[in-house]
Amino acid sequence: MTPDIRYSTEVAAARELGGPIVALESTIITHGMPYPRNLETARAVENDIRTAGAVPATIAVIDGVLHVGLEGAELEALAQRSDVAKLSRADLAVAMATGISGATTVAATMIAARAAGIRVFATGGIGGVHKGAEDSFDISADLQELAQTPVTVVCAGAKAILDLPKTLEVLETLGVPVFAYGQDALPAFWSRDSGLAAPLRADMPADAALVVVALLAALVVIAVALARLLAAVAVLLGFLLLAAGLRIALRLAQKAGVVLIGKASAFDRGSRQKLCSSTRRNCFRPTFSGVTVRFSGPHLW
């Protein structure tokens, strides 16, 4: 059954005319940046898509209604709210059934885009396999969604904080075609070169488009535009420094006995994180409307 969808005026017109539409996620707005920078960024991204000749469709659930494309006032209101849930595949239907508001992750945005007939989705960094996944089994739902939902995701690679070799292995196992655009190296959000070679390469948009038509879905990773201006040595050095910093931070957290337990389910940002103690360890537990919310799974935050 297709969910009820509310289209923005701009998206509805593009659908009627058969024009190109690009889906955008909304968690970067509600969970990624403070106001007003989040609103400024969201507007800038939408305008970039318009400049390229397509129509942006920022996706979110507002009071239980799935919105594909937001009006200007809706986007501004969403950017200022602090009670918005974070929705992945496991939470999307719950939010719609219970009438709450939620921002869509990569996985949830892909589901909504497919329901709306949108074939291309642009985002920053996708989720992947977390460090220590051999013990925690913490793997983002984004990867499974890439394997089963026919929407092409154009991104800047998986987030650099993740275990990138394992993330690439899982994508290969799931049969997701991964293209690097205009380079051989696989980028990692925010670095042009992760030190890993991309399985496939596309030098022209038409190259990737042909594969998309044949396979219906692909993951196209593009190095951050700013990084393209840097020398290759500087880019690699930047990634090595980032990786070293992450290793040090993880060791210090482990030594201090701090354990990040779980990725909160739909309700992790509007709520404030409470520091609690639990049998020899500290944990961050999310709350929503004053009620402690269960974790959706054994994920790192």
N, C-alpha and C positions, 0 to 999 in steps of 0.2 A: 504494500500500500504506500502510495506517495504521500509524504507529509504535506500539511498545509504550509504554503510558503508565501510570504509577503515580499514583493519585489519593490525596489525603489523606482521612482518615476523614470530615471535614466536607464536602469537595467530593463525595465518593462518595455521601453521604447526600442532598445537594442534587440531584445528577444523578438519583438514583432517584425523588425526589419531584417533579422538574421545577421546582425552585426557581431563583431568579435567582442567577447566578454572575458575578463580575467578575474578570477576569484582571489580574495585576500582574506587572511585570517584576522582575528580580532584580539587574541591574547596578548599580542605585542602592545596593544592599546591599553588594556586593563591590567596586565601583569608585568609588562616589560619596561615601561617608562613612567615617570611621574608626570602629572599635569603641570603645565600645558605642553610640555615637549612631546608627549604621546599624541596629542591632537595635531600638533604641527607636523609631526612625522607622518601620521596617517593621511593628512591632507596632501602632503608632498608626494607620497607614493601614489595616491589616487591621481594626482595631476600628471605625474610621469606617465601613467598608463594612458591617460587621455591624450597626452602629447604624442604618444606612439600610435594613436589611431584606434585604440580600443576603449572599452567601457569598464571601469573598476566596479567590482561587486564585493564590498566588505561584508563578511558574513558574521552574524551573531544571533543569539536568542534573546529576545526582549520580552519580558513578562510572559514567557512560555511560547512566544510566536517566533518561528524561524524567519529571520530577515535575510534576504539575499540582495545586498545593496542597501546602504543606509543614506537617508536624507541628511543634509548638513546639520540640522538640529539634533537628529538622533545620534550622529557621530560625536558631536560635541557633548551631549548628555552622557553617552557611554564613557567617554574619556574622563569624566569627572566623578563617576560612581565608584564607591568602595565596597559595594556588596555584590559584586558580580562573580559568579562561579566560573571555574575553568573547566571546559567541557572537552572530553575526548569521546571515543566510541562508546565507552561504558556509561557515560553520563548524559549524552545528548538527548536521548529519548526521555530520561527522567526529568530533565529540565523542562522539556516541552510538555510533559504530562502534568507536572506539578506547578507550572506557571511561574517559574523563577527566571531570572536573567542570567545569561552565561556567555562568555567569550569562547570562540572555537579555536582549538589547537589545530595542528596540521591534519591529524586524523579526522577530526570532526568537520573541518572545513572541506576536506575531500568528499566526505559523505554528503554534505549539503550541496556541494558543487555538482556532484553527479546527479542528485535528485533534481537539480535545476537545469540540467543539461549543459553545464559549463565544463569544457574539456581541459582548460589550462588554469593553473593556480600558481601564483608567485608568492614566495615567502623569503625569510632570512635564513635561519638555520633549522634543519629538521632534528628531531630526536633520534636516539640510536641506542647502542649498547653502553651502559654505564660502566665505569671502572669498577672492578670487583664483581662483575656480573656472574663470574664462575661460582661465587658464593651466594649472591643475592638474587640471581636470575632477573635482575632489573634491566628490562629491555623495553624501550618505548613502543607504544601501540602504533606509532607512525610507520614503523617498518612493515608491519603486517598489513597496514592499510595500503601502503604503496604496492604491495603484492596483489591485493584483491580488488581495489577500486580503480576503474579506468579513468583516472585523471592525471594529466601530466603536471608534475611539480617542478617548477623552475626555482632554484634556491642557490644559496652560497655555500652549500655543503652541510654536513652534520656539525653540530656545535663542538667546538674545539675541546671542551671539558670532557667529552665522552671518550670511550675506548674506540678510536677510529678504525684500527685494523679489524676488530671484531664486528664493528658496525658494517664495514664493507663486506666481510664474510657472510653476515646474515643476509644482507641485500642480495648477494650472489646466490645463497642457498634458496631464498624465496623467489628467485628468478626475476628480480627487478633490473631492467637495463639502466645502467648508470653512465651518463655522458658528461664529460668535462667539455665546456665550450671554449674553443680557441686555445687550448693548452692540454698537455699530457698529464699534468699533476692534478690530483684531486684536492680541491680547496677545502678548508675547514673554517667555518664561520668563527671568526673574522680573519682568516689568513688565506692568502692566495695559494700557498703550497703546504700541504699537510705532511709532506714527505712520502706520500703514497701515490702510486700511479693509478689513474682512473682506468677502469676496464675498457671504456669506449671514448671516442672523441668526435665532436662535431664542430666544424669550423664555420658553418653557415647555418642560419636558422632553418633554411630549407632542408638541410641534412637531417636535423633532429625531427622536423615536421614529417618527413617521409617515414621515419621509424615510428613516430606516434600514430600515423595513419595505419601502419601495418600492425602494430602491437596494441594500439589504443591507449597505452600508458607508458610513461618513462620518467626517470628522474634525471633532470638536466641540471648540473651544478655549474655555476658561473662564479669565477673569482670576483671578489668585491672590486667594483670599478676603481676605487681609490688605489687599491693595491696594484693595479695594472701599471700605475705610474712609477712604482718603486723598482729598484734594481733587484734582481733575483736573489742575490746574497742577503740583502737587507730583509727581504720577505722571509727567507728561510731562517735567518737569525731571529726575527720577531717570533716565529712559531716556536723555535727552540726555547726562547726565553719564556714564552707563555707556558709551554709544556713543563719546564723546570719549575716555574712558579706554582703550577697546579700540583705537582708532586710534593713540593714543600708544604703547601697548604693542607693537603690530605694527610701528610705525616703528622703535622702539628695537631690537627683535629683528632687524629687517632690517639696520639700521645696524651691529649687532654681528656680523653674519654668521652668525646662528643660524638654521638652517632646520629646521623640524619636518617630517620625512620620514615619510610613511606612517602609517596607522593599523594598529597591529599586528594580526595575525590573531587567532585564538582565544586567544592566549597573551600578553596584555599586562599583566595586573596581578599575578598571583602572582609573576611574575618581577620582578626589579628592573631599572629602566631604567639602562643604562650610557651614560656620556658617551663618545663616540668621535670621532675626527677622521677626515675623509675629504676629500681634495683640496680644500683651501681652505674647508672649512666644517665646522661641528660638527653632529652629529646624535644623537638619542636612539634607541638600538636596544634593543628588548625582548629578554629572554632567558627561557627556560623550562627548568628542570632543567639549567641550565648550558649550554644550547645556544641559539645565536642563532636566532631564528625569522624566517622570511620574512614580509614585509609582504603583506597580502592585496590591496593595490592602492595607487594613488597618492593616499592620503587624508592630510589633516592630522590630527594627533593631537587 
